């Protein structure tokens, strides 16, 4: 499933960033986002980023990530109205605004952050807008949370048939191995 190349890229980055910086469970273990700052900087780096991302900006982004995570959780729980309300609140808070941009030898495409926005607000605005695009079309149920026990990482289902339930192959294999062992015991 490809919403459009730029939106799909931003949704994928949203999943990675939210999973990277929010605590919870991953792969059957408690997950605490320890020293994820460098990974987050690298994940969101682009050629237009001239200044180093400050610790304050990283903290601001972590706050946004908690709100972004709640959008995935609401969709996963079948509360699409809540997911849309949360997304609208993020769009207002980040002052997301469409701006046509061309850089890095790419064609013109939309960005969704105010030109005066800092790093955290810029990324949060783009991510909230990308989630709004997903929520505003029939594929809204493609956002979710991993169904493996002891894993609450978010995901976007980009499969053709829309049946993805796990955040990773590791979680899928863990669930299948547990089911296999249970069948063998019986």
N, C-alpha and C positions, 0 to 999 in steps of 0.2 A: 504494500500500500504506500503510495507516494502522493502526499498532499500537493506539493510542488517542491522543487528541489531546495529552495531556501527554507521554506517552512519545515520540511522534513528534517533538514540538517539541524535547525534550531530545536525542534522537538527532541531529536536524538541527543543533542547536547544537554537539553533540559534534564532528560532521564539520567544521563551520566553525572551531571553536576549535583542534582538532588540526591542521588544515591551516594555520591562521594562525600557530601558535607552534612548529611542528616543522620543522627544516631538511630539505632533500632536493631534489627537483626538481619544478617546476611549469611547465606549458605549454612544455616543451622547454628550459627553462633551469634553472640551479642556483637554488635558493630558500634564502635565509637570512632568518629572521624578524627583521629589523632592528627598527625602532621600532613593534612591534605592540601595545605596552602599552595605548594608548588605544583601539585597535580591540577588543582583548580585553575591556577594561572595559565598553565600550559594548555588545558582544555579550552579555555576561552581566549587564548592569544590570537591576535590577528596582526597584520602588517601595519595597521593604522594606530595600534597601541604604542604610544610614544613613551609614556611614563610607566614606571613600575607600579604595580597595584599595591596600595597601602594596606596595612593591617586593618584600618578602619573600614576600608572598602570591602575587604574580605568578610569582616564581621557583619556588615550591612547585607552582603550577599547571603550569608548563612541565614539571616532572618527572613529574607525573601524566599530562600529555598524551603523553609518550613511551611510557608504559605503555598508555594508551588506543590509541595508534597500533598497538602490537604486537598488539592484539586484532583489528583490521581486517586486518592483514597475515597473521595466522594463519588467519583465515577464508578470506581470498583464496587462500591456499596449500593449502586443503583440510584444515587442521589444526584442526578444530573442538574436539577435546579440549584442545588447547593453548590455544585462545581461551577456553574455559570455565575452565580452570585460571588463566589470567591474570586473567580477570574476577573469579573468586572471590578471588584474592589482593588485587585492588583493593577489592573489597567489604569484606574483612577490614581492610585498611589504613585505609580511610576510615571504618570503623565505620558503614557505611550501615545505616540503620534506618528502617522506614516510619513516617511521621508524617502524619496528615491535617491539611491546611491549607486555609484559605480567605482570600483576599486579593484586592485589586483588583477587587472586584465579580465575582469568578469563583466558580463552585460549589466545593464541597469536592473536593479532589483529593489525591493522595499526593505527598509529598515524601520523599526518601530520605537525609536527612542528620541527624546528631545536632544537637540544638538548640544545643549549645555549640561546634559546628564553625566554624572560620574560613571565609573566602570560598573559598579554594582547595579545602579538604577538602569543603566543602558541594557545590561544583560537581562535583568529581571523584566524590563519592559518588552524586550524581544521574546523572551520565553513566555510571558503571559499572553502576548499577542499570538504566538504560535499555538498555544493551548486553546485560545479563543477560536482560531481557525479550525482546529480539530473539533472542538465542542459545537461549532456552528455548522457542522455537516453530518450526514448520516453515519459516519464512521466514529462517532464520539465514544462508542464502547471499546475503542482500540486502546484507550488509556486504562491502566490498571495497576494492581499490586500483585506481586508474586504469590502464588497459592501454595508454595512449598511450606511445610511446617518450619517454624523458626526462621522465616525470611519475610521481610516486609519491604523489599526493594521495589521501586516503581518500575513500570515498563510501558512501552508503546508497542502494540502488536502491528508489525509491518508485514506479516505473512499474508499470503494470497487469500487463504480461507478464513482468517480472523479467529483462529483457535488457540493462539499462544496463551499459556497460563503461567509460565515461569520466566523469571528474570534472566536466567542463564541455563546453559546446558548442564552445568554442575547441579543446579537445583532440580532440573528435570531428571537427571540420572539418579540423584539421591532419592527422589520419590519413587521412581521405578524400581530401584534396588530394594527399598523398604517393602514395596508391594510384592515383589518377587519372593523375598524372604518370608513374608506373611503367608503367601500361597504355599510355599514349600513346607512350612510348619503345619499347615492344615492338611 
